Amino acid sequence: MKNKYVLSGGLAFSEEEDMEKFKKYASEGWLIDGFALGIFYKFKKAEPQELSYCLDYQADADEEYFSLFEEAGWKKACSAGNMHIFSAKPGTKPIYTDYNTETDKYESMRIRTKRGSIYSSIAGILLIILMIFSVIISKYLFWPLFVLVIIDLFIFVFNFMPYVAYKYRVNQIESTGKMKSATMNKSLGIINTGFALLFLAFTIINLFSKRTFGTVFYFAFSALYFNFGLGYFKKYKKSLR
């Protein structure tokens, strides 16, 4: 087997854990080689190596950008959009050595995901209003609008959750000079559990309304977010040991 795929923890939420995961896989002869379907890491088979990894964000990465990292001892491992993962020999000087530059690293992503959250929430409100009017004007428009609302909900969640993570990272670094993942895991556990309870409420409403599709659909999302929440609470509990 030349390649293998591992589920991503989400770099916004588990950057430190995933960098350690890459290091462990490298020592076993598996090097990070890219992303697959947006939720999996792709690893390629290689000779076992002792490597350290780090993540950086850069929207317009060019040869000069990668050259600066290479001169500092950090070699590009893979990229996806504006996310870039670098590897180096253990003991290489970190890319970010002070909290001001590290804050800048996350600030651009915080602004980007904040905009995405705002735009998708506005779009969601407008679509819900159109759904209400569609019941009065034309019932044939209801289901297409419903599908658009679900799609918009996905977009909102995948912007809002990273926004919370990036905002927390920026606040932690500015206030303490370092990132404390334990508290973030606790906060993300609470937020994911909140989403799970929201979807569970929708499940109960659809159940009493005898809407089979809606019941199954919302229950699946409720179970998914309960699982996410439980995962973050486990990470939080583990960090306290």
C-alpha positions as CSV (number, residue, x, y, z in Angstrom):
1,M,0.0,0.0,0.0
2,K,1.6,3.3,-1.2
3,N,-1.0,5.6,0.3
4,K,-3.3,5.7,3.2
5,Y,-6.0,8.1,4.4
6,V,-6.7,9.4,7.9
7,L,-9.6,11.4,9.1
8,S,-8.7,15.1,9.8
9,G,-9.5,16.5,13.2
10,G,-9.9,20.0,11.6
11,L,-6.8,22.1,11.6
12,A,-8.7,25.0,13.2
13,F,-9.6,22.9,16.1
14,S,-6.7,20.4,16.5
15,E,-3.6,21.9,14.9
16,E,-1.3,20.9,17.7
17,E,-2.6,17.4,17.9
18,D,-2.5,16.9,14.1
19,M,1.1,18.2,13.9
20,E,2.0,15.6,16.5
21,K,0.1,13.0,14.5
22,F,2.1,13.8,11.4
23,K,5.3,13.5,13.4
24,K,4.3,10.1,14.7
25,Y,3.3,8.8,11.2
26,A,6.6,10.1,9.8
27,S,8.5,8.0,12.3
28,E,6.5,5.0,11.1
29,G,7.3,5.7,7.4
30,W,4.2,7.7,6.4
31,L,4.6,11.3,5.2
32,I,1.7,13.7,4.9
33,D,1.2,14.3,1.2
34,G,-2.0,16.3,0.9
35,F,-5.8,16.3,1.6
36,A,-8.6,14.3,0.2
37,L,-12.3,15.2,0.0
38,G,-11.6,18.1,2.5
39,I,-11.8,15.8,5.5
40,F,-9.0,13.3,5.1
41,Y,-5.2,13.5,5.2
42,K,-3.4,11.6,2.5
43,F,-0.1,9.9,3.5
44,K,2.5,8.4,1.2
45,K,4.8,5.5,2.1
46,A,8.4,6.5,2.7
47,E,11.4,5.6,4.8
48,P,10.9,6.3,8.5
49,Q,12.0,9.8,9.4
50,E,12.2,12.0,12.5
51,L,10.4,15.2,11.5
52,S,8.6,18.1,13.1
53,Y,5.6,19.8,11.4
54,C,4.0,23.2,11.4
55,L,1.1,24.9,9.7
56,D,0.9,28.3,8.1
57,Y,-1.8,30.3,6.3
58,Q,-1.1,32.4,3.2
59,A,-3.6,33.3,0.5
60,D,-1.2,34.2,-2.2
61,A,1.7,31.8,-1.7
62,D,4.4,32.2,-4.3
63,E,8.0,30.9,-4.8
64,E,9.4,33.7,-2.6
65,Y,7.1,32.7,0.2
66,F,8.2,29.0,0.1
67,S,11.8,30.0,-0.3
68,L,11.7,32.0,2.9
69,F,10.6,28.9,4.8
70,E,13.1,26.7,3.1
71,E,15.9,29.1,4.1
72,A,14.8,28.8,7.7
73,G,14.9,25.0,7.4
74,W,11.2,24.3,6.8
75,K,10.4,22.3,3.6
76,K,6.9,22.3,2.1
77,A,5.1,19.1,2.8
78,C,1.7,19.9,1.1
79,S,-0.8,22.7,0.5
80,A,-4.5,23.0,0.2
81,G,-5.9,26.4,-0.7
82,N,-4.3,28.9,1.7
83,M,-3.2,26.2,4.2
84,H,0.4,25.1,4.0
85,I,2.1,22.4,6.0
86,F,5.9,22.4,6.4
87,S,8.3,19.8,7.8
88,A,11.8,20.2,9.3
89,K,14.3,18.2,11.3
90,P,13.7,18.2,15.1
91,G,15.3,21.2,16.8
92,T,14.8,23.6,13.8
93,K,13.9,27.1,15.0
94,P,10.1,27.6,15.0
95,I,8.6,29.7,12.2
96,Y,6.8,31.9,14.8
97,T,8.9,32.9,17.7
98,D,6.7,35.7,19.2
99,Y,3.0,36.0,19.9
100,N,2.5,39.1,17.6
101,T,3.5,37.2,14.4
102,E,1.6,34.1,15.6
103,T,-1.5,36.2,16.1
104,D,-1.3,37.5,12.6
105,K,-1.2,33.9,11.4
106,Y,-4.7,33.3,12.7
107,E,-6.2,36.8,12.4
108,S,-6.7,36.5,8.6
109,M,-8.5,33.2,9.0
110,R,-10.6,34.6,11.8
111,I,-11.8,37.5,9.6
112,R,-12.4,35.2,6.7
113,T,-14.5,32.7,8.6
114,K,-16.4,35.6,10.4
115,R,-17.4,37.0,7.0
116,G,-18.5,33.5,5.9
117,S,-20.6,33.1,9.0
118,I,-22.3,36.5,8.6
119,Y,-23.0,36.1,4.9
120,S,-24.4,32.5,5.3
121,S,-26.6,33.6,8.3
122,I,-28.1,36.5,6.3
123,A,-28.7,34.1,3.4
124,G,-30.3,31.6,5.8
125,I,-32.7,34.2,7.2
126,L,-33.7,35.3,3.7
127,L,-34.3,31.7,2.6
128,I,-36.4,30.9,5.7
129,I,-38.5,34.0,5.0
130,L,-39.0,32.8,1.4
131,M,-39.9,29.4,2.6
132,I,-42.7,30.9,4.8
133,F,-44.0,32.9,1.8
134,S,-43.8,29.8,-0.5
135,V,-46.4,28.0,1.7
136,I,-48.8,30.9,0.9
137,I,-47.8,31.6,-2.7
138,S,-46.6,28.3,-4.2
139,K,-46.0,25.0,-2.3
140,Y,-43.9,23.7,-5.1
141,L,-41.1,26.2,-4.1
142,F,-41.0,24.9,-0.5
143,W,-38.8,21.9,-1.0
144,P,-36.2,23.5,-3.3
145,L,-35.9,26.3,-0.7
146,F,-35.7,23.7,2.1
147,V,-32.7,22.1,0.3
148,L,-31.1,25.5,-0.1
149,V,-31.6,26.2,3.7
150,I,-29.8,22.9,4.5
151,I,-26.9,23.7,2.2
152,D,-26.7,27.1,3.7
153,L,-26.7,25.6,7.2
154,F,-23.7,23.4,6.2
155,I,-21.9,26.5,5.0
156,F,-22.7,28.4,8.2
157,V,-21.5,25.6,10.5
158,F,-18.3,25.1,8.5
159,N,-17.5,28.8,8.8
160,F,-18.8,29.5,12.3
161,M,-17.1,26.6,14.1
162,P,-13.6,27.5,12.7
163,Y,-14.4,31.2,13.4
164,V,-14.9,30.3,17.1
165,A,-11.6,28.3,17.1
166,Y,-9.6,31.0,15.4
167,K,-11.0,33.8,17.6
168,Y,-10.2,31.7,20.7
169,R,-6.7,31.2,19.5
170,V,-6.1,34.9,18.9
171,N,-7.5,35.8,22.3
172,Q,-5.5,33.2,24.1
173,I,-2.2,34.2,22.4
174,E,-2.9,37.9,23.0
175,S,-3.7,37.4,26.7
176,T,-1.3,34.7,27.7
177,G,1.3,34.5,24.9
178,K,0.5,30.9,24.2
179,M,-2.3,28.6,23.0
180,K,-4.2,26.6,25.7
181,S,-6.0,23.9,23.8
182,A,-7.7,22.5,26.9
183,T,-10.1,25.4,27.3
184,M,-10.8,25.5,23.6
185,N,-11.7,21.8,23.5
186,K,-14.2,22.4,26.4
187,S,-15.8,25.4,24.5
188,L,-16.0,23.4,21.3
189,G,-17.6,20.5,23.2
190,I,-20.3,22.8,24.6
191,I,-20.9,24.4,21.1
192,N,-21.2,21.0,19.4
193,T,-23.5,19.7,22.1
194,G,-25.6,22.9,21.6
195,F,-25.9,22.1,17.9
196,A,-26.8,18.5,18.7
197,L,-29.6,19.6,21.0
198,L,-30.9,22.0,18.4
199,F,-31.1,19.2,15.8
200,L,-32.6,16.9,18.4
201,A,-35.4,19.4,18.9
202,F,-36.0,19.5,15.1
203,T,-36.0,15.6,15.3
204,I,-38.8,15.6,17.9
205,I,-40.8,18.2,16.0
206,N,-40.7,16.2,12.8
207,L,-41.4,13.0,14.8
208,F,-44.6,14.4,16.2
209,S,-45.5,15.8,12.8
210,K,-45.0,12.3,11.3
211,R,-42.4,13.5,8.8
212,T,-40.2,10.4,8.4
213,F,-37.5,12.0,6.2
214,G,-37.1,15.0,8.5
215,T,-37.0,12.8,11.6
216,V,-34.2,10.6,10.2
217,F,-32.3,13.6,8.7
218,Y,-32.2,15.7,11.8
219,F,-31.6,12.7,14.1
220,A,-28.5,11.8,12.0
221,F,-27.1,15.4,12.4
222,S,-28.0,15.3,16.1
223,A,-26.0,12.1,16.6
224,L,-23.1,13.5,14.5
225,Y,-22.8,16.6,16.6
226,F,-23.2,14.7,19.9
227,N,-20.3,12.6,18.7
228,F,-18.2,15.7,17.9
229,G,-19.1,17.2,21.3
230,L,-18.1,14.0,23.1
231,G,-14.8,13.9,21.2
232,Y,-13.9,17.4,22.4
233,F,-14.9,16.7,26.0
234,K,-12.7,13.6,25.9
235,K,-9.8,15.7,24.7
236,Y,-10.5,18.3,27.4
237,K,-10.6,15.6,30.1
238,K,-7.4,14.0,28.7
239,S,-5.5,17.4,28.9
240,L,-6.3,17.7,32.6
241,R,-4.4,14.5,33.5
